[in-house]
């Protein structure tokens, strides 16, 4: 359903029936609806909160500014990541879902803001699915991620694959319980991404699944 509540973020909330809520974070140029169907397919029972990034690059929504294809505005990255965690807290109160069962699901730019947010404020998230992330943090936080389950889905032909090479080692070193799948794909999302994500979430990794 669309909402008249204005928390400072354009968003869409769809109510599910289970305890889990998916925070759905789009790629550059998309909006809050891009991953709603992805959410329905990978965790049909979950609530879904699709959020639109507040930064514009030549009219295309993003979650934080960048100076070039590989240089990112660090101050803006952290400010927006913190604001996103505030939205999660406020939306949990507004819509009545559990703030302790929020899973970040991000694609590309959305995966990058999710990675930044969970790395600095790990208590906000129960876990994450990151489609095609890259390392955008120049000084990644050193917080203990306490066994947080994270699925990272890479594309073998992704032109940004090398830019994401540090993501899995970083998460593992910080104590996350990481599973990585490298698919026969580029930077685009594929049906195989959804199959892997659905199977991983269905195994309920928060309760000790795969």
N, C-alpha and C positions, 0 to 999 in steps of 0.2 A: 504494500500500500504506500502511496505517497503521503507525506506528512506536512502539516502546517507549522510544526515546531521548527524553529530556526536556531540551530546551535552554532551557526557560522560555517557549516559545511553542507553543501548540496549532497543529499543522500537518499537512498531508498531502503526501507526495511520490509522484509517479507517474513512473516511468522511461520515457524515450523512447529514440530511437536516434541522434539528431543531437548536434552539439556544443553547441547552445543550450539554456539553461534559462530558463524563464519563472517569475519571482517574481510570483505572483498575489495581488493585494491587494484585498479586497472593499470594498463600500460599507457604510454604517452599517446595523446590524441584521442583517447576513448573517454568514457564517463562512468558514472556510478552503475550503469546497467550492464557493462561489458561482461562481467563475471557472474551475473546472477544465474544464468543458465548453467555455467560451470559449477556453481555452488549447488544447484538442484541435482546435478548429475553425480557429483562426488560425495555428497552427504545429504540425501533427500530429506532426512528428518530434521536437519539443522535449521535454526533461524538464519536469515541472511541479511547482512547490513552492507550494502554497496555504497561506497563513498567516492565522491569526485575530488580529485586534486585541485588545490586552490591556486596553483601557479600556472601561468599561461606562457607558452613559447610559440610565437607566431600564431596565436589563437588556439593552440592545442593544449588541452589541460594536462598538467603534470603535478607531481606531489612536491617537487622542490626545484629550484632554479639550477641551471648548469651554465658554466662559462664556455664549454666546448663539449664535444662528444665524450671526453674522458676526464673533464675537470668540473667538479661540482661545488656549488656554493655551500660550504660546510655550515655556516651560521644558519642559513635558511633550512638546510636539511634537518638540523637538530631542533630548530624552532617548530617546524611543521611536524616532525616526529613526536615531539612532546604534546603539541596540540592534538594530534591524532589519538594519543593515549587518553587525553581529557575527553575527547568525543566518546571513546569507548565507555568510560565511566558514566558520562551523562546519559548516553543512549541506553545503557543497562537500566538506569533508574527510570527513564522515560518509557521504555518498552517492556520492562519487567523481565528481562533475561538475566541469567547468571553472569556476573562480571568475572567469575572464576572459571568459566568454560568458554572463553573467547579464543578462537583460532584465527590467526592471520593467514589469508590466502592471497598472495600477490603475484602478479605477472609483470615481468620486466621492471619498469619504473615503480610499479606497485610493490613488487618483491623487494626492491631496494629500500623503499621507505619502511616496509615491514621489518626488514633485517635491522635497520637502524633503530627502530622503535623497540624491538624485542631485545636488542643487545644492551640498550641503556636502561630499559624499564621492563625487565623480564617478568616481574610479578603480574603484569597486566595480561599476559598471554599464557594459555595452556599449551600451545603448540603452534606450528606453522607449516604451510605448504608454500614453497617458493619456486615459481616457474621462471627460469632463465635469470636468476639474480646475477649482479656483478658487485664487486667491492667498491662502494662509493665513499666509504668512511676513510678519511686520511689518518685519523687516530682512533681506531676502534676501541670501545670501552673494554675494560677488563673484568666486568662483573661475571660472577658464577651463574651460569644458566641452569644449573641444578637439575640436569637430566631432561630438560625440555625436549620433547620429540619434534624433530624438524625433518621434513622431506624436501630435498632439493632435486629438481628436475632440470637436467641440462640437455642441450641439443648438440649432437656431434658436429653438425655443420653450422652451428651458431657463430656468426662473425664476432660476437662478443664473448666467446667461450674463454679465451685467455684472460679477459678482464674479470671473469668470475672465478678464476682458479684459486683465489685465496679464501673464498667463502666457506667451503666445507672444512678446510683445516682450521680456520678461525673458530667456527662454531664448535668443532670437536675439542679444540684446546680450551674453550671456555666452559666445557662441561655439558653441552647439548648432546642428545642422543640422536645422531644424524644418520639418515639413510639417503643415499644419492643414487639416482638413476640417470644414466646417459642414454638418450634415445636417438634413433635415426631420424633427426629432425634439424631444422634450422632454429631461428629465433621465434618462429611462430608456434602457437599452441596447436597440438595435434590430438587426435582421438586417443593415442597411446598415453599422452599426459593424463587424460582424465581417467583412463583405466587404472593406471598406477596409483593415482591419487585416491580414487575411490576405494581400491583394495586396501591401501595403507590406512586410510581413515576407518574403514569398516573393521579392521583388526583392532581398533581402539588402542592405539599406542600409548595413550595416557594411562591405561591400566595394564601396561606391560606387553602389549602386542608387538608385532613386527615393526 
